[in-house]
Amino acid sequence: MLAARFYDKGDIRVEQTRMAEIREPDDVIVKVRFCGICGTDLHEYLMGPIVTPSQPHPMTGATLPQTLGHEFSAIVVDIGSVVREVAVGDRVAVMPSIICGRCHYCRRGLGHLCTSFASIGLSAEWGGLAEFSVLKEYQLAVLPPQVSDLEGALIEPACVAAYGVDRAGVAGGDVVLVTGAGPIGLLSAMYARAVGASTVIVAEPNRNRAELARAMDIGLVLDPANDDFGPLLADLTRGVGVDLSIEASGTSAGLAGCVRQTRRRGSIVQTGLHTKPASLDAMALSEKDLTLYGSWCFYITDWPRIIRMVAAGQYPVEKIVTSRISLVDVVSKGFDALVDPASSELKVLIESGA
């Protein structure tokens, strides 16, 4: 079968690899429908290997080359002998995390913090940038008719965004600042609106991304590099500051902006991943009595809840998709396009078989 495999920095090859097969009684073989390219995948392409294992992973034994792709929807084509929750022909969204179920965190319902954590498409034999993949039954959530295969491939990043917002706790009527109009930033803005924020402001200096964000009609989109950014936020909040900031840019400037614009006793959640240490005005953090939350992945049990929100039209995740391409074009029209700062791409989905 065809798969996109990561070998090293700048080296992704679309090549034939071994066909998926049932090995364990709880295995499920799926035919991939859509798979997204995540910011983590882009980090691997530009600077990796980072989380892709150069040495055998302690839980999965996986090592490079790695079939990429952990944001995907699929159709079940074969199941192991003990599988009961999904059936052949079911359309599913994939929860990519692989956990031990035995460590301190797993036993407390915090599987995303598993000490042996692995992930399909990053540190496992299989991935979603392929024609087929092998998963465990617990990694699959059946999609209802109201949720398309395309939307199903966006459940994973939607859960990442939702977890970050939930970490800081949006209350009804809150004013929320989101720094960074990438896919996770915009999904965070959508989710904040869905759970009660009255006003959402998206801060994005990149003109192309700012225009895409405005077209989605999620909230007010402002350039944080403009001199009027601070005064505009002051006017919106009567000089108090925003109630909650979601830092989704993964930059020191974004984090500094959140500290500066969040009101006293407000909250900041760091959702965007930093690839190098960030500077932080710790004195301002103390003086304003702020709470700073980290955010890692998602609750692995969140798929049914987020799928229900998408099905009800409360979480319009499909808005972030800018292109659908074939697997053979994943490098040139996917990875290379997304890392180009002049590109108008935001979220590229690979349609298996297209």
One Martini backbone bead per residue (centre of mass of N, CA, C, O) as a GRO file, in nm:
protein
  354
    1MET     BB    1   0.102   0.032   0.010
    2LEU     BB    2   0.051   0.369   0.044
    3ALA     BB    3   0.299   0.604   0.191
    4ALA     BB    4   0.402   0.857   0.423
    5ARG     BB    5   0.755   0.883   0.499
    6PHE     BB    6   0.969   0.953   0.767
    7TYR     BB    7   1.330   1.000   0.787
    8ASP     BB    8   1.398   1.320   0.785
    9LYS     BB    9   1.489   1.612   0.746
   10GLY     BB   10   1.314   1.685   0.455
   11ASP     BB   11   1.222   1.353   0.449
   12ILE     BB   12   0.959   1.260   0.241
   13ARG     BB   13   0.806   0.945   0.137
   14VAL     BB   14   0.626   0.814  -0.131
   15GLU     BB   15   0.545   0.469  -0.066
   16GLN     BB   16   0.579   0.142  -0.055
   17THR     BB   17   0.417  -0.080   0.179
   18ARG     BB   18   0.303  -0.272   0.405
   19MET     BB   19   0.028  -0.433   0.460
   20ALA     BB   20  -0.235  -0.442   0.638
   21GLU     BB   21  -0.287  -0.635   0.955
   22ILE     BB   22  -0.397  -0.879   1.157
   23ARG     BB   23  -0.264  -0.966   1.499
   24GLU     BB   24  -0.486  -0.882   1.700
   25PRO     BB   25  -0.804  -0.914   1.844
   26ASP     BB   26  -0.815  -0.567   1.869
   27ASP     BB   27  -0.793  -0.518   1.579
   28VAL     BB   28  -0.815  -0.255   1.317
   29ILE     BB   29  -0.902  -0.206   0.985
   30VAL     BB   30  -0.847   0.086   0.780
   31LYS     BB   31  -0.974   0.317   0.550
   32VAL     BB   32  -0.866   0.602   0.445
   33ARG     BB   33  -1.000   0.925   0.386
   34PHE     BB   34  -0.886   1.153   0.591
   35CYS     BB   35  -0.585   1.369   0.631
   36GLY     BB   36  -0.399   1.568   0.836
   37ILE     BB   37  -0.176   1.838   0.879
   38CYS     BB   38   0.029   1.901   1.136
   39GLY     BB   39   0.238   2.090   1.322
   40THR     BB   40   0.406   1.847   1.410
   41ASP     BB   41   0.477   1.753   1.127
   42LEU     BB   42   0.624   2.017   1.048
   43HIS     BB   43   0.844   1.999   1.262
   44GLU     BB   44   0.968   1.742   1.154
   45TYR     BB   45   1.035   1.847   0.868
   46LEU     BB   46   1.216   2.099   0.969
   47MET     BB   47   1.361   1.956   1.267
   48GLY     BB   48   1.393   1.668   1.260
   49PRO     BB   49   1.382   1.458   1.494
   50ILE     BB   50   1.161   1.462   1.781
   51VAL     BB   51   0.909   1.239   1.827
   52THR     BB   52   1.034   1.071   1.638
   53PRO     BB   53   1.195   0.759   1.646
   54SER     BB   54   1.536   0.666   1.636
   55GLN     BB   55   1.448   0.477   1.854
   56PRO     BB   56   1.291   0.246   2.000
   57HIS     BB   57   0.997   0.244   2.131
   58PRO     BB   58   0.902   0.136   2.447
   59MET     BB   59   0.609   0.043   2.345
   60THR     BB   60   0.614  -0.009   2.011
   61GLY     BB   61   0.913  -0.015   1.857
   62ALA     BB   62   0.932   0.224   1.692
   63THR     BB   63   1.090   0.351   1.389
   64LEU     BB   64   1.261   0.472   1.159
   65PRO     BB   65   1.042   0.502   0.947
   66GLN     BB   66   0.746   0.722   0.950
   67THR     BB   67   0.418   0.714   0.940
   68LEU     BB   68   0.215   0.963   0.897
   69GLY     BB   69  -0.062   1.063   1.073
   70HIS     BB   70  -0.327   1.175   1.332
   71GLU     BB   71  -0.565   1.307   1.139
   72PHE     BB   72  -0.844   1.084   1.104
   73SER     BB   73  -1.048   0.917   0.873
   74ALA     BB   74  -1.262   0.615   0.832
   75ILE     BB   75  -1.301   0.270   0.722
   76VAL     BB   76  -1.409  -0.031   0.808
   77VAL     BB   77  -1.260  -0.363   0.694
   78ASP     BB   78  -1.147  -0.497   0.972
   79ILE     BB   79  -1.164  -0.743   1.247
   80GLY     BB   80  -1.122  -0.869   1.538
   81SER     BB   81  -1.249  -1.116   1.754
   82VAL     BB   82  -1.312  -0.887   2.008
   83VAL     BB   83  -1.468  -0.690   1.848
   84ARG     BB   84  -1.771  -0.462   1.926
   85GLU     BB   85  -1.787  -0.131   1.864
   86VAL     BB   86  -1.715  -0.218   1.570
   87ALA     BB   87  -1.778  -0.231   1.211
   88VAL     BB   88  -1.803  -0.316   0.910
   89GLY     BB   89  -1.845   0.015   0.753
   90ASP     BB   90  -1.765   0.207   0.950
   91ARG     BB   91  -1.744   0.537   1.041
   92VAL     BB   92  -1.439   0.704   1.155
   93ALA     BB   93  -1.266   0.841   1.428
   94VAL     BB   94  -0.935   0.912   1.538
   95MET     BB   95  -0.757   0.812   1.829
   96PRO     BB   96  -0.402   0.815   1.849
   97SER     BB   97  -0.350   0.723   2.124
   98ILE     BB   98  -0.101   0.543   2.323
   99ILE     BB   99  -0.147   0.339   2.613
  100CYS     BB  100  -0.087   0.152   2.909
  101GLY     BB  101  -0.298   0.164   3.178
  102ARG     BB  102  -0.076   0.165   3.452
  103CYS     BB  103   0.001   0.426   3.530
  104HIS     BB  104  -0.052   0.691   3.725
  105TYR     BB  105  -0.225   0.843   3.502
  106CYS     BB  106  -0.406   0.627   3.379
  107ARG     BB  107  -0.540   0.550   3.666
  108ARG     BB  108  -0.659   0.875   3.658
  109GLY     BB  109  -0.762   0.954   3.356
  110LEU     BB  110  -0.455   1.049   3.217
  111GLY     BB  111  -0.355   0.935   2.927
  112HIS     BB  112  -0.207   1.195   2.801
  113LEU     BB  113   0.026   1.140   3.050
  114CYS     BB  114   0.166   0.903   2.975
  115THR     BB  115   0.487   0.764   3.026
  116SER     BB  116   0.445   0.586   2.730
  117PHE     BB  117   0.365   0.760   2.512
  118ALA     BB  118   0.188   0.730   2.201
  119SER     BB  119   0.148   0.758   1.826
  120ILE     BB  120  -0.016   0.769   1.565
  121GLY     BB  121   0.208   0.903   1.320
  122LEU     BB  122   0.485   0.916   1.533
  123SER     BB  123   0.512   0.621   1.735
  124ALA     BB  124   0.430   0.405   1.504
  125GLU     BB  125   0.367   0.193   1.249
  126TRP     BB  126   0.124   0.377   1.197
  127GLY     BB  127  -0.083   0.586   0.968
  128GLY     BB  128  -0.282   0.834   0.785
  129LEU     BB  129  -0.059   0.856   0.545
  130ALA     BB  130  -0.254   0.628   0.402
  131GLU     BB  131  -0.459   0.378   0.290
  132PHE     BB  132  -0.390   0.220   0.559
  133SER     BB  133  -0.478   0.105   0.901
  134VAL     BB  134  -0.388   0.022   1.245
  135LEU     BB  135  -0.607  -0.036   1.524
  136LYS     BB  136  -0.773   0.013   1.810
  137GLU     BB  137  -1.078   0.010   1.938
  138TYR     BB  138  -1.034   0.264   2.141
  139GLN     BB  139  -0.960   0.463   1.876
  140LEU     BB  140  -1.274   0.454   1.800
  141ALA     BB  141  -1.531   0.664   1.642
  142VAL     BB  142  -1.844   0.683   1.550
  143LEU     BB  143  -2.010   0.827   1.284
  144PRO     BB  144  -2.257   1.016   1.213
  145PRO     BB  145  -2.443   1.135   0.950
  146GLN     BB  146  -2.383   1.450   1.027
  147VAL     BB  147  -2.080   1.349   0.985
  148SER     BB  148  -1.822   1.383   0.798
  149ASP     BB  149  -1.524   1.275   0.691
  150LEU     BB  150  -1.389   1.548   0.704
  151GLU     BB  151  -1.472   1.614   0.996
  152GLY     BB  152  -1.345   1.358   1.123
  153ALA     BB  153  -1.041   1.464   1.069
  154LEU     BB  154  -1.102   1.717   1.294
  155ILE     BB  155  -1.131   1.601   1.584
  156GLU     BB  156  -0.849   1.612   1.697
  157PRO     BB  157  -0.792   1.923   1.684
  158ALA     BB  158  -1.055   1.992   1.835
  159CYS     BB  159  -0.963   1.859   2.104
  160VAL     BB  160  -0.715   2.029   2.153
  161ALA     BB  161  -0.864   2.300   2.171
  162ALA     BB  162  -1.072   2.227   2.391
  163TYR     BB  163  -0.876   2.156   2.618
  164GLY     BB  164  -0.748   2.434   2.647
  165VAL     BB  165  -1.005   2.589   2.717
  166ASP     BB  166  -1.090   2.406   2.960
  167ARG     BB  167  -0.848   2.457   3.144
  168ALA     BB  168  -0.943   2.772   3.191
  169GLY     BB  169  -1.246   2.832   3.174
  170VAL     BB  170  -1.511   2.924   3.024
  171ALA     BB  171  -1.743   3.178   3.067
  172GLY     BB  172  -2.020   3.329   3.046
  173GLY     BB  173  -1.928   3.632   2.871
  174ASP     BB  174  -1.652   3.616   2.783
  175VAL     BB  175  -1.333   3.749   2.703
  176VAL     BB  176  -1.136   3.636   2.419
  177LEU     BB  177  -0.797   3.559   2.350
  178VAL     BB  178  -0.628   3.479   2.035
  179THR     BB  179  -0.304   3.363   1.952
  180GLY     BB  180  -0.331   3.265   1.648
  181ALA     BB  181  -0.442   3.162   1.300
  182GLY     BB  182  -0.441   2.875   1.317
  183PRO     BB  183  -0.604   2.590   1.351
  184ILE     BB  184  -0.605   2.594   1.668
  185GLY     BB  185  -0.689   2.885   1.708
  186LEU     BB  186  -0.962   2.869   1.552
  187LEU     BB  187  -1.080   2.632   1.713
  188SER     BB  188  -1.069   2.783   1.982
  189ALA     BB  189  -1.260   3.009   1.903
  190MET     BB  190  -1.504   2.831   1.838
  191TYR     BB  191  -1.526   2.694   2.116
  192ALA     BB  192  -1.556   2.942   2.293
  193ARG     BB  193  -1.824   3.021   2.165
  194ALA     BB  194  -1.981   2.751   2.220
  195VAL     BB  195  -1.925   2.784   2.558
  196GLY     BB  196  -1.985   3.135   2.598
  197ALA     BB  197  -1.846   3.344   2.457
  198SER     BB  198  -1.902   3.680   2.361
  199THR     BB  199  -1.590   3.743   2.292
  200VAL     BB  200  -1.361   3.722   2.007
  201ILE     BB  201  -1.004   3.756   1.971
  202VAL     BB  202  -0.780   3.767   1.694
  203ALA     BB  203  -0.425   3.734   1.676
  204GLU     BB  204  -0.271   3.834   1.349
  205PRO     BB  205   0.007   3.920   1.141
  206ASN     BB  206  -0.075   3.747   0.906
  207ARG     BB  207  -0.246   3.831   0.633
  208ASN     BB  208  -0.356   3.564   0.522
  209ARG     BB  209  -0.468   3.453   0.792
  210ALA     BB  210  -0.648   3.693   0.861
  211GLU     BB  211  -0.835   3.665   0.615
  212LEU     BB  212  -0.934   3.381   0.677
  213ALA     BB  213  -1.054   3.449   0.955
  214ARG     BB  214  -1.261   3.660   0.859
  215ALA     BB  215  -1.421   3.461   0.668
  216MET     BB  216  -1.529   3.285   0.928
  217ASP     BB  217  -1.672   3.451   1.152
  218ILE     BB  218  -1.563   3.433   1.471
  219GLY     BB  219  -1.421   3.723   1.496
  220LEU     BB  220  -1.203   3.947   1.585
  221VAL     BB  221  -0.937   4.072   1.370
  222LEU     BB  222  -0.597   4.138   1.469
  223ASP     BB  223  -0.298   4.328   1.473
  224PRO     BB  224  -0.041   4.313   1.709
  225ALA     BB  225   0.162   4.522   1.551
  226ASN     BB  226  -0.026   4.740   1.597
  227ASP     BB  227  -0.077   5.031   1.775
  228ASP     BB  228  -0.407   4.974   1.814
  229PHE     BB  229  -0.440   4.710   1.975
  230GLY     BB  230  -0.451   4.792   2.273
  231PRO     BB  231  -0.676   5.013   2.255
  232LEU     BB  232  -0.896   4.822   2.145
  233LEU     BB  233  -0.902   4.634   2.390
  234ALA     BB  234  -0.968   4.853   2.596
  235ASP     BB  235  -1.240   4.931   2.473
  236LEU     BB  236  -1.374   4.643   2.491
  237THR     BB  237  -1.290   4.633   2.830
  238ARG     BB  238  -1.268   4.907   2.982
  239GLY     BB  239  -0.948   4.854   3.065
  240VAL     BB  240  -0.920   4.555   3.189
  241GLY     BB  241  -0.936   4.310   3.000
  242VAL     BB  242  -0.918   3.995   2.941
  243ASP     BB  243  -1.021   3.691   3.076
  244LEU     BB  244  -0.895   3.514   2.830
  245SER     BB  245  -0.604   3.333   2.707
  246ILE     BB  246  -0.495   3.189   2.389
  247GLU     BB  247  -0.193   3.033   2.311
  248ALA     BB  248  -0.133   2.948   1.946
  249SER     BB  249   0.169   3.029   1.826
  250GLY     BB  250   0.446   2.955   1.978
  251THR     BB  251   0.535   3.244   2.104
  252SER     BB  252   0.670   3.498   2.282
  253ALA     BB  253   0.486   3.723   2.176
  254GLY     BB  254   0.219   3.583   2.240
  255LEU     BB  255   0.263   3.552   2.546
  256ALA     BB  256   0.313   3.850   2.611
  257GLY     BB  257   0.035   3.945   2.513
  258CYS     BB  258  -0.130   3.788   2.720
  259VAL     BB  259  -0.014   3.917   2.974
  260ARG     BB  260  -0.090   4.212   2.892
  261GLN     BB  261  -0.422   4.159   2.817
  262THR     BB  262  -0.483   4.035   3.083
  263ARG     BB  263  -0.650   4.039   3.347
  264ARG     BB  264  -0.691   4.043   3.658
  265ARG     BB  265  -0.729   3.712   3.744
  266GLY     BB  266  -0.665   3.573   3.497
  267SER     BB  267  -0.620   3.357   3.202
  268ILE     BB  268  -0.371   3.125   3.065
  269VAL     BB  269  -0.318   2.926   2.766
  270GLN     BB  270  -0.079   2.684   2.645
  271THR     BB  271  -0.115   2.544   2.321
  272GLY     BB  272   0.117   2.619   2.175
  273LEU     BB  273   0.414   2.497   2.048
  274HIS     BB  274   0.740   2.506   2.157
  275THR     BB  275   1.080   2.483   2.013
  276LYS     BB  276   1.162   2.696   2.235
  277PRO     BB  277   1.239   2.895   2.465
  278ALA     BB  278   1.057   3.124   2.662
  279SER     BB  279   0.966   3.433   2.746
  280LEU     BB  280   0.882   3.581   3.079
  281ASP     BB  281   0.681   3.796   3.277
  282ALA     BB  282   0.678   3.721   3.604
  283MET     BB  283   0.593   3.985   3.739
  284ALA     BB  284   0.321   4.017   3.591
  285LEU     BB  285   0.204   3.751   3.688
  286SER     BB  286   0.199   3.846   3.984
  287GLU     BB  287   0.067   4.133   3.980
  288LYS     BB  288  -0.202   4.003   3.826
  289ASP     BB  289  -0.279   3.718   3.927
  290LEU     BB  290  -0.214   3.490   3.732
  291THR     BB  291  -0.302   3.209   3.523
  292LEU     BB  292  -0.095   2.935   3.405
  293TYR     BB  293  -0.148   2.705   3.144
  294GLY     BB  294  -0.115   2.400   3.037
  295SER     BB  295  -0.127   2.199   2.714
  296TRP     BB  296  -0.193   1.842   2.645
  297CYS     BB  297  -0.377   1.758   2.405
  298PHE     BB  298  -0.618   1.522   2.540
  299TYR     BB  299  -0.891   1.362   2.603
  300ILE     BB  300  -0.942   1.030   2.505
  301THR     BB  301  -1.275   1.062   2.569
  302ASP     BB  302  -1.381   1.317   2.372
  303TRP     BB  303  -1.505   1.232   2.097
  304PRO     BB  304  -1.817   1.214   2.140
  305ARG     BB  305  -1.858   1.511   2.226
  306ILE     BB  306  -1.739   1.653   1.974
  307ILE     BB  307  -1.916   1.512   1.767
  308ARG     BB  308  -2.183   1.630   1.875
  309MET     BB  309  -2.112   1.926   1.818
  310VAL     BB  310  -2.078   1.894   1.514
  311ALA     BB  311  -2.360   1.770   1.453
  312ALA     BB  312  -2.509   2.041   1.579
  313GLY     BB  313  -2.330   2.302   1.472
  314GLN     BB  314  -2.132   2.425   1.710
  315TYR     BB  315  -1.863   2.303   1.545
  316PRO     BB  316  -1.717   2.443   1.250
  317VAL     BB  317  -1.446   2.280   1.142
  318GLU     BB  318  -1.451   2.304   0.818
  319LYS     BB  319  -1.349   2.606   0.787
  320ILE     BB  320  -1.022   2.542   0.789
  321VAL     BB  321  -1.034   2.432   0.506
  322THR     BB  322  -0.832   2.480   0.195
  323SER     BB  323  -0.746   2.170   0.115
  324ARG     BB  324  -0.756   1.893  -0.129
  325ILE     BB  325  -0.547   1.606  -0.160
  326SER     BB  326  -0.321   1.387  -0.262
  327LEU     BB  327  -0.084   1.166  -0.158
  328VAL     BB  328   0.131   1.225  -0.389
  329ASP     BB  329   0.113   1.556  -0.295
  330VAL     BB  330   0.203   1.601   0.011
  331VAL     BB  331   0.463   1.767  -0.022
  332SER     BB  332   0.412   1.998  -0.234
  333LYS     BB  333   0.090   2.063  -0.141
  334GLY     BB  334   0.151   2.046   0.169
  335PHE     BB  335   0.419   2.096   0.330
  336ASP     BB  336   0.538   2.324   0.150
  337ALA     BB  337   0.290   2.511   0.164
  338LEU     BB  338   0.273   2.540   0.485
  339VAL     BB  339   0.584   2.660   0.518
  340ASP     BB  340   0.489   2.899   0.351
  341PRO     BB  341   0.442   3.231   0.436
  342ALA     BB  342   0.286   3.302   0.146
  343SER     BB  343   0.067   3.120   0.194
  344SER     BB  344  -0.298   3.028   0.185
  345GLU     BB  345  -0.266   2.802   0.374
  346LEU     BB  346  -0.401   2.605   0.657
  347LYS     BB  347  -0.577   2.330   0.580
  348VAL     BB  348  -0.467   2.010   0.486
  349LEU     BB  349  -0.620   1.745   0.304
  350ILE     BB  350  -0.597   1.398   0.264
  351GLU     BB  351  -0.720   1.194   0.000
  352SER     BB  352  -0.774   0.880  -0.015
  353GLY     BB  353  -0.760   0.791  -0.363
  354ALA     BB  354  -0.728   1.083  -0.520
   0.00000   0.00000   0.00000
